[in-house]
Amino acid sequence: MSATSAATASAAASAPAGVRYTVDELRELAARAAVQLDQAPAEKIIEWAVETFGERFCITSSFADAVLAHVASRVVPGIEVVFLDTGLHFAETLRVRDIARTSLPVTVKSVTPRLSLAEQDAEYGPRLYSRDPDQCCWLRKVEPLERALEPYDAWAAGLRRDEGPTRANTPVVGFENSRGKVKVAPLAYWTEAQVQAYIAEHNIPVNALLNQGYASVGCWPCTRRTAPGEDPRAGRWPMFDKTECGIHTA
């Protein structure tokens, strides 16, 4: 472990167990950090989150790649990584998750929906994703994430500003009013070129579909290839006026 990682891990370990910030305190912490950490290195943003929230901070990953998990694990070995296992992922996505789980010093927590696919079909009808993708996303992603985040005051996602118009103003630290939690985006200012350079330097596992014409990978029924120069999010829910599942709109 590096000196930086050791110091950060020590700070996390010393965070008062059981102490929770109030919503107003969380909002104030986020507002200050958004200014102080704007365009700071990803590692420094994660260090701040761990020093501030200790074990009440986690990261999430869709495992299109394991870049955020790798960055965070260098700062805090053993950090918890929440993965939403919708039951509709491509095999290539699950492969990246499994490689990260066995090769990186992280604790992957796969969270499943309350309903199995068969139970969802029985209650809502088959192929809900083709009729009401918002409802399907809520059942298989949004609600599971709400449950998964209950123990935490803050969480991080791998959102980047260059991923499309809906993410162009992503702050490195923000506050979610609906969840009452601090949301961290350590990679917000990274470009695609920086991501690819990091992947090459550290031999990061990457979803094979990203090299097969998929600019963004979600559940298999709602993901298609995109044309060169097309909005990276255009391949998600292509038959609907929809580019986000709902977990990043709180």
ZISULCOR-V682362 format. One record per run of one state. SS is the DSSP state (helix for helix, strand for strand, loop for the rest). FROM is the first residue (numbers start at 0). LEN is the number of residues. Records with the same first field share a line. If there is no record, write none. Layout:
SS->FROM-LEN  FROM-LEN
//
This chain:
loop->0-2  14-8  36-5  60-4  65-1  75-3  85-3  89-1  103-2  112-4  124-3  131-1  148-5  156-4  163-1  167-5  176-4  184-7  202-3  206-1  211-7  223-8  236-14
helix->2-12  22-14  41-15  66-9  90-13  116-8  127-4  132-16  160-3  164-3  191-11  207-4  219-3  231-4
strand->56-4  64-1  78-7  88-1  105-7  153-3  172-4  180-4  205-1  218-1  222-1  235-1
//
